[in-house]
Amino acid sequence: MNYTKNMRYERQVMFNKIGKEKQKLIEDSTITIIGLGALGSVISEMLVRSGVKNLIIIDRDIIELTNLQRQSLYCEEDIGKLKALVAKEKLEKINSEVKIKSYSEDLDYNNIEIIKSDLILDCTDNLDTRFLINDYSKSKKIPWIYAAVIGGKGMVLPVNINNPCFSCIFKETDQIIGTCETEGILNSTVHAIAGIQFNEAIKILTKNKKTSVQLIYFNLWDLELKKINVNKNNKCETCNGNYKWLKGYGDKPVLKLCGSNKFQIKLNPINLEELDKKLNEEKLLTKHCLMLKDMTVFKNGRVLVKAETNSKITN
């Protein structure tokens, strides 16, 4: 048994940039992954296979049929289940030594402390959460890695303590041009960008001095790779200690998720057992949520609703 365990990471340890001492650093690290969709489902598997023993995973959504094309951790029998719980179960089967804290939550300024770790990996789909991560990471001096993918291209930016931060480069008024709903996404692109993010993560964990300080842009379809120099913004609010996102700035009671006609609403805490008794329609009550045909209700009052527009929800 011990022989088998020692052999598990042998091929990785043999790589001259790792070795036994740096493998130990990987195994002793705690990593947070925010978002378990395309990027998050891929990189979480890479991490547990590489020897990361402590993982914090966070996702607010459930698994849908359209996810399976690129979210390789899931399968058909997982449709309708919470991503964070399914991911934990799958990852523990890949590596029984890993200790995973799983949260089926919407990350916001109230629960931000759950991401405290040695390294934070952004696998989300929206700017607001990234600004929140950036403020928290900067205030706690924790490195994090931004990653995004759409169509056949993606970007990765390691944000170390002394590097330009996310707010130095991206502005709140920036508009995301296209989404996975409008432009589609190739699963090969997801794996390529997740691979770059993983490599940068391993460099940070093993204290490698060659961690990128540039924005990495990769157009997989055209086989175009660019490393773009980024500079600190002297007027950056985050770098100057104004962590407004940690104070609730940007928090939205109704939010459209990256998915087909899906919205998130934040209400007051709900007694799921009582709600279950009042509803006559087909439903499934678990210890975490109440699932209906077009709605998932959580104990803390968070509700995921399928609707054509948010006006139909608020009305």
N, C-alpha and C positions, 0 to 999 in steps of 0.2 A: 504493500500500500504506500509506504513512504517513497519507495522507488518510483512508483507511478506519479506521485505528486511532484517529485523532484524533476521528472522528465517533462512535465506539462509545459513549461516555458523555455525548454532547452533551446529551441530554434531561435527564439527571441533573444535569449541571453548570449547566444553565439554571435549575434550582430555586434560589430565592434563599437557601435555608438551606445550600446546598452551595458552588457556585462552584468555580473552578479550584484555589484554594489548598487547600480542604478535600477536594476530590476527590483531590489528591495525598496527603493524609493517609490517606485510605481505601486508596489503592493501595500505600502504603508500610507498611501495618500487617500484622501476623501474627495470625491468628485461630485459636483451637482450638475445634472442635466435638466434644463428647463425646456419642456416641449418634447413629446415622444411621438411626433409625426414622422415625416420622411427622414430628416437628418437625425433626430433623436433616437429613433428606433434602430437606425444603422450604427451610430457611434456608440450607443449603449452596449451593443453586442461586441463591438471591437474592444471596448474597454474591459469588459469582464473576461474576454478571451485573452487579453494581454496581461491579466493578473491584478487589476484594480480590485481590492477587497472590500472597499467601502464606497457605496454609491447612494446618492440622494436623487430620486427621479420625481419629476413634477409634470402633470398634464391635466388640463381641465376638461378634456373632450372624451367622446366615445368613438369606437372603431366603426367605420362605415365601409361599404363595399368598394367605393372609389379609392379608399386608402390602400387597398391591397396591391395595387399596381406598383407602388414604390416604398411602402412601409413594410419592409421585409421581415420584421419580427412577428407579424400577425398572419393569421390564416382565416378561412371562411367561417370556421366555428367560433371565432372571436367577435364577429359582427354584433354590434349592440352592447358590447361590454366596455368597461372603463379602461382606457389605454394604460394608465398608471398601474392598475392592478394586474392586467394581463402581462404587461412588460416585466413586472417583478417576478411573476410566476415563470415566464419563459427564460429570463436571465438566470434565475436560480437553477434551472435545469441545465443550462450551459455550463455554469460553474457553481458547484454547491458550496464553495468556500466564500462566496461573496455575501456581504451583509448589505441589504438594501432597505432604505427608508423610502416608502412610496406615498405620494400625496396626490389625490384626485382633487386638486384645488386650482383656483384661479390665483396666480401669484399677484399680490398687490402690496401696498405699503403697510397693511395691517399684519401680514404673515411673512414679510420679506426675510425675517431671520431664519426661516427654514432652509435657506440656500447657503448658510454659512459653511464653508469648506475650504479646502486648499486650492481649488480651481473650479470655476463656474463656466459651463458650456452653454451658450445660447443656441437653442434649436427651435426658437419660436417663429411666429409668423407676423409680428407686428412691432412697430416702432415704440409704442408706449412702454411695453414690457422691457424692451432693450434699454430705454432711457432709465427705467427703474433699476434694472440690473447694473447699469453703469454707475448710477449714484451710489448704490449700496457697495459695489466693489471698490469704488474710489474711497468711500468713507471708511471702509474696513481694510483697505490695502490688500485686497484679494485679486489676483489676476483672473481675467475671463477672456473668452474667445467668441467673438461675433461670427456668425455664419448665416448665409442666406442662399437660396437657390430658386430659380424659376426657369422654365423652359429648358434650354441647353446650356445655361450659364449660372455661375454663382460667385460669391465673394466670401473671403475669410479675413478677419482682422484680429490678431492677438492684442489684447489691451493689458499690458503689464503696468506695474505701479507708476513708473516714471515716463511711460510712453504717452503720446497724444491719446485722449480718451474718445469714446464714441461721440460725445457731445461736441468735441472739437471739430469733428468732420461732418456729422449729420445734424440737420436742423429739424425742429419740430414741424416746420411748414413744408418740409419735403414731402412730395407725394410719391407713393409707390406706384410705378407705372406697370400695371398688369398684376394679376395674381394667378395662382394655379388654376382658378376657375376660368380665366380669360385667355391665358397663354399656354396652359398645360405645363407638364413637367416630365422630363425623361428620368426613369429610375437610374440610368447610368450616370446622369449628372449628380443625382443625390449621393451615390456611392463615391464619386470622384471628390466632391466637396467635403463629404464626411471624412474621407481619407486624408485630405489636407488638414482639416480641423483636428483630426486624431493625431497626426504627426506633430503639429504644433503643441498639442496638449502633452504629448510624451516628452517633447523637448523642455517644456516648462516644468513638468514633474521631476525630470532628471537633471534639472538645473543646467541645461545646455545653453551656452552663450549664443548659439546661432538661431535662437527663436526670432522669427520675423518681426520687424518693426514697421512693416509695410502692409498696405491693403493688397491682398492677393485676389486677382480677378482671373477666372478661368472660364473660357468659352469652350466647352467640350466639343460641341458640334463642329466648330471651325478649328479646333485644336490650337487655340490662342491662349497663351498664359502671359499675364502682365503682373508686375509687382510695382505698385504705385506708392511713391513717397507721400507721407502724410506729416503735417506739421501741427504743433500745439497752437491753440487759439488763446492768446493772452486774455481775451474777454470771456472765455468759456466759464459759465456759471459753476459747473461741476468742479472744474479744476481750481476754482476760487472758493470752494467750500459751500456753495449754495445748493444744497441737496433737496431741491423742491419736490422731486418725484417721491422722496421718502416721506413727504408731508401730505401726500394725497393728490398732488397736482396731476392732472390728466386722468384721474379715476373716472370711469364712465358707468352709470347705472344700466345702460343698454349698450351692448357692444356686438357688432357683427363679427362672427368668426370666419376664419378661412375655410370655407366649406360651402356646400350647396344650401343656400337660404337658411342659415343657422344663426341664431342670435343668443347672446347671454344676457340674462337679467339678474340683478342683485336685489333681493328682497330681505325681509326679516327672517330669522330662523323659523323652520317649519317642522312640525311634528309629523313625520312621515307615516307613522302607524295610523294616526287619526285621519290623515288625508287619504290613505289607502282604503279605509273603511267607507269614506264618503263617496268615492268614485266607483261607478258601475262598469266603466269600460275596461278592456283588457289591459293588464299592467303586470309589472314584476317588481316586488319589493325586496331590496337587499339591505344589508346593514349600512350601506353607504348612500343609497339613493332609491328613488321610486322612478321606474322607467315606464313611460307610456308610449303610444305610437309616435306622436310628434313632440314629445316633451320628456325631459329628464330633470327631476327635482332632487336637490341635495338638502341635507339637514340644515346647513348654514344659511339657507334661503337662496342659494344660487340655482338658477333655472336655465336649462338649454332648451330653446324653442325653435322648431322649424317653421318659418314663415316667409312670405315673399318679400315683405318690407317691414321695417321696424314700426311703421305707423300702425300696422295691423296688431302689433303687440301692445303698444302704448294705448291704443284705443280699446 
